[in-house]
Every structure is written in C-alpha cells, then in structure tokens.
Amino acid sequence: MFLAKALLVDTEVERNIKDFNGTTAMDLLAKLCKQDDNWAQMCKQIKVNPLLKTTYIQPGTNLDQMRNTLSVVAALLATITFAAGFTLPGGLDSKTGKAVMGKEAAFLVFILSDAYAMCTSMFVLFCLIWSMVSERDMSYLLVDRSVLILMQSLYGTMLAFMTGVYTVIDQSSLWAAIIIFIMCSLAVISANRTILHYILAKLIPAANRDQSDRIRLLEEGKAVASRDDNSQKVE
C-alpha cells in the first residue's frame, strides 16, 4: 500500500497503461478499494478516485489551463459557425429574402452540419462553466467530456465547409470540389488520435527510436544488456 501511495502521489506516473490482459493500474486499485476499506481510505486521503473514468484528462492535470484553452477554441468555433449560418452559400433572394439554394441537398447538409457544430461548441462552453463550480471529480469528468464534444464540433465545422464549397462550385468546377472533399476527408480521418500517432511515427520517426526499442526489449526480458567501452548494447 505504501508503494502504491507513493506512485499515486507522483503526477508523472502513467496510471492508465494496460497490461497484457487489458487491465490498468486504476482498474486493479478500484477492485482493491471495493474489497478492503484500508485501500479506499488511502485513496480518499490522497484525493484519488479509482472509479473515475476519464479518457483525455489525467489526475493532476491543471484544470484551469485546460478550461482556458478549451473555452477559447469552443468560443471561436461558436463564432465562426454562427456567422456562417447567416452567410449562406449562394446568397439570398433579393425579393423574398430566402436562401437561393434552399432546396439543394448539399445546402441542407451544410446548414445542418453548421448548426450541429455551433450547438456542440456552445455545449462545451456550458460544460466548462459548470466544471468551475462542481466538485473535484465532476470537474475532471466535465472537462474530459468537453474534449470529446469539441472534437465533434470540429468535425461538424469541417463538414459544413466541404458542403458549403460544393454548393457554390459543383456546376462550374467539379474537379476543385472533389479535391477539397478529399483533402478535408483526409484531415478528418487523421484527427483520430491512434491514426495521427501512426502517421506521425511514419513521417517523422523519433530520433531515439533505437534506444527506446532496446529499453523495451530489456523490460520484456527479451534482451540482455552488457557494457562495452562505456556504451550499452543489446545482445
């Protein structure tokens, strides 16, 4: 318990690394807290809740800094999408004041995705506001979910841009619309964290990749370290 407490207090320790069974240290700690009140009391003393499941926010994260960053991005997206809702592709009819392309399928997708992006960005702002006056665990949860919702707002904004461009240039420059669709689709696909890490690892290989591979082999017991001329080699 003392060793676990020391590791939990250290904010640099990664708590959500999965073992070969897909179990994290926090999962094991949650089971211990349910079985033994001493473990539950220890977690309460150091203000660690193993039952709190977060995806993007780690315990010890500076919530004020996260809130400031997320609120700026969410407010910017809300402003952009709000303005786009009144700056419609194709313009307005001078006599009726209605959208010229109001019946076009691409225009309908544009207005719906723009509204979705604005609503999700505003919802992020609401979550961040409530996180400032909520208890600690709920604040972590609200900020963590705000990241996920903000990603949805970015997806909606990207879709609104693609369909808005397609609405106005599909008749004159279809090839340009197709290229824009491809570029934006690649950007959306690359926004996935796993895919993004994979792409960056392929395009920009780490300088210390060989060294990290040696260390990983040593940790797994698949290599033996020896010293030769003051250098560490893996045999």
N, C-alpha and C positions, 0 to 999 in steps of 0.2 A: 504493500500500500504506500509506503514512503517513497519508493522508487516511482510509482505511478503518479504520486502527487508532485514530485519534482519535475517529471516530464510534462504534466499538465500545466504547471505554472509557467514553464518556458514557452513563450509565444512563438518561438522559432521552430518548435517541433510540429511536424505534419501529422495530424491526427486521423486523417481520412484515407491513408494509403491502405489499399486492400491486400489481403494475403491471398494465397492460392485458392482459398475457399470463398473469396469474395467478401470476407468479413473485415471490418475496420476495427481499430482500437476503441473507438467510441461505441461500436456495437457490443464489444466484449464488456466495456465498462457499464453499459446500460443493463446488461444481464447481471453483473455483479451487484449493481445498486438495487435491483429487484430482489436479489437473494440475501443480501447482507446489508443491514442498516448502517453498519460502520462505513461501508463504502459510500452509501448515499449521504451520510453526514459529512464525509470528507469532501465530496463534490460540492455540497452546499457551502462549506467553509471557503473554498477557493472560487466559488461562483462559476462552476462548470456544470452545465446541464447536458448529460449524455443523450437525453431523449430529444433534444432539439436537433432537427434535421435541416441543415442548410446546404445549398449547392455551391454558391459563389462566395459567401461571406464566411470567413473562418473566425473562430473565437479569438478575441484580442484585436480584431480589426478596428481601426479608427472609424467609428460610425459617422462622426461629424464630417470627416473628409469625404467619405463615401456619399453621404447625403448631399453635400455641396456639389460634388461632381455630377451625380445623377440628376439633381434638380436643374442644373444648368442645361444639360443635354435634353431633358424632358421639356423644359420651357422653350428651348429653341425649336424642337420638333413641333410642339403645340402651336407656336407662332407661325412656322412655315406652312403647316397643314391647314391652319385656319385661314391664312392668306390665300392658299391655293384653292380653297373652297369657293372663293369669290372671284378668283382669276381663272375662269373656266376656259378650257381649250376650245377654240372656235369662236369664242366671244358670245355676246348676247344679241338677240334680235332687237333692232332699234325701235320697233313698233310695239311689240308685246313685252319685251324685257326678259323673255325666256331664253334658255340656252339653245343655240342654233343646232347643236349636235345632241340634243337631249335624248333622242331615241336610238343613238348608236350604242352597240354593245360595249365597245371599248370605252366610251364615255361613262357608261353606267358602272363599269368596273373601276374606272378612275375615281369617280365620286364616292363609291362605297369604300374603296381602299383608303382614300384620303380621310374619310370620316372615321374609319377604324383606327388609323394612325393617330388622329387627333384625340380620340377618346382614350386610347391606351396611354398616350403620353400624359394626358390630364389625370388619368387614374394613378399613374406613377407619382405625380405630384401630391395627390391625396394620401397615398401610402406613406410618402416621406414626411408629410406634415404630421400624420398620426404617429409615426415612429418617434417623433421628438417628445411626445407626451405619454408614450406607452412604457410598460415595464421593460426591463432589460431584454429578456428572452423574446418578447413580442417585437421589440425594436429590431433585433437581429433578423427575425423572420420577415418583417415587413421590408426591410432594406434588401434582403436576399431575394424576395419575390419581385421587388421593383426592377432588379436587373433583368429577370426573365421577361417581365411585361414590357420593359423598354426595348428589348430585342424585337418583340412583336411590333412595336411602333415603328422601328426601323424597317422591318420587312414591309409593313403597310406603306410607308413612305416610298420605298423603292418601287413597289408595285404601282403606286399612283404615278410616279414619274414615268415608268415604262408605258403604261396605258395612255397617259396624257400625251406623250410624244407620238405614240402610234395613232392617236385620234386625229392629229393635225397633219401628219406627213405620210399616212399609209397610201394615199392616192398618188402623190407626186414622187415620193422617194421611198418605196417599199424596202429597198435594199438597206437604206440607212436605218429604218425602223428595226429590221431584223438584226443588224449588227448591235444596235443599242439593247435589244432584248437579250442577245447572247452575253454581252458584257455585264449587264445588270444581273442576269441569272447566275453567272459565274461568281459575282460578288456576293450574292445571297447564299449560294452553296458554300462558299469559302468562309462565311460568317460562323458556321458551325465550329465550335472550339476544337473538336477532335480533328476535323478535316483541315482546319487552319494550322494546327500544330504539325500535322503531317506534311502539308505543303511547304511550310517554312523550314522544316527539317530537311526537305529535299532540295529546296532552292538555296538555303543559307545553312550549310552544315556547321555545327558547333566546332570551335577550334579545339576544344578539349574532349572531343568525342572519343578518341582512342583511350585517353586516360580514364574517362567515365566508364568505358566498356571494361577496362581492366579491373576497376574497383568493383563493378557489378559482378564480374566473374569471381572475384575474391569473396564477395559477400555470399554468393551462392555456393561457395565451396568447389567450384569447377576449375580453379586455377591456384597455383602456388606462387607466392611472392618470394623473390630472392634478391639480395643486394649484390651488385657487381659494379665496381668502380663508382661507388656512391650514387648509383641510379637504381631505380626499382623496375624490375622486369617481371613479366608474367610468363611462366613456362607452362 
